[in-house]
Amino acid sequence: MGNHGVGLVSAALADKPIVKAAMHVRARMLSRMPRPWDEKFYHAIRNAPGLFEMKWKADGRQWRISGYDYEGYFVMLLLFSHKQNTYTPHGWLKISKRNHIDACAGHYDIVKYTF
């Protein structure tokens, strides 16, 4: 999801090459597996109907992307991290829910993510 052909997650990963490479490994792995995917890699977000998160580790923290399923694809809404009970950005769930509503209302373009 993004504006002007640039995805929000792509923009967030632009200055994080190690995190981006690890995310590519996880995304490729999941793309080759039939659903349902293993919950340790991808699962529904509690208290957020219709939202899911993809998880991986890189650079000493747990990284996650919130998103939703749309026409057989995972639409990425927000990149966030988790370390020692601290989520960055703070308020990631509220942001993800708002991005989901905005995306479904057509306020963002769905941008194909390429590796």
N, C-alpha and C positions, 0 to 999 in steps of 0.2 A: 504494500500500500504506500502511496506517496503522491507527490505532486511533480508535474513537469518531467515525468519519466525517471525520476530518482526515488527509489524506495526509502522509506524512513529507516528501516533496519540497515540497508546498504550504507546510508549516510552515517549512521551511528557506528558501523564497523570500519569505516574508512581509515581511521587512525589507530586501529587495533588489529594488526596483521596476524598475531598469534591466535587471538580469539576468533577472528574470521576464518582462519585455516581450520581450526578445531570445529567450528560450526559447519563448515563445508563437509568435513568428514562425517559428522553426525547426520546432516541432511541427506547426503548421498546414501549412507547406510539405511536410513529410514525409507528413502525413495525406492530402494530395492527390495523392501520387505512388504509382504501383504499386511493389511490392517486386520485386526487391531494391533497397534504397536505396543511393545513392552512398556509398562507404566514407568519404569525407571528412566526412560528416555522421552516419553510423551504422555501427557495425561490431562484430564479435565481439571480446570481450576475451580476449587471450592468457592462457593458464594459468587460464582460468575457464570450463569447458564450460557452455554454455547461457546465459551472461551476455553482454550487449551494452552498448554505450554510445552515447548520443546526444551530439553535440558542437556547441558554438556559442561565439562570442566576444562578450564584453560587459565593459564596465568595466575594460578593460586586461588581461584574462586569458582563458584558455581554460576554459570551463565544460563540465561533463559530468554526465550522469545515467546511472548504471548501472541495468540492469534486465534483464528477460527477457520472452520472448514467451509469452502465455497466451491461448488461444482467439482469436487474431487481433489481440490488443492488446499494447502494450508496457507492462509493469508496471514502474513506476519504483521503484527500491530506495533509491538514495542520490544526493544532489547533492554533487558535489565539484568542485574547481578545480585548475588546473594552470598554473603560471607558472615559467619558468626551472628546469625539472627538479624543482620542488617541488610535491607534491600536498597539498591540504588537503581533508579531514582526512588526516593521516598514517595509513597503514593502511587506506586506502579499499577496497582489494581484499579484505582480510580481512573488513571490515565488510559489503561487498556480498555476499560469499559466505555469511556468517552470516545476513544478512537474507533471502537467497534460500532458504536451508534453512528458516528460520523461516516464511517466507511459504508455502512449499509444504507445510509441516506444519500450516498453518491457524492459526498464532499471530498473524497479522495479517489484517485485513480488506482486500480489494481495493476501493479507493475510486476511483470514476470521477473523472478529472481534467477539470475544465471550464475553459474559457478565459474 
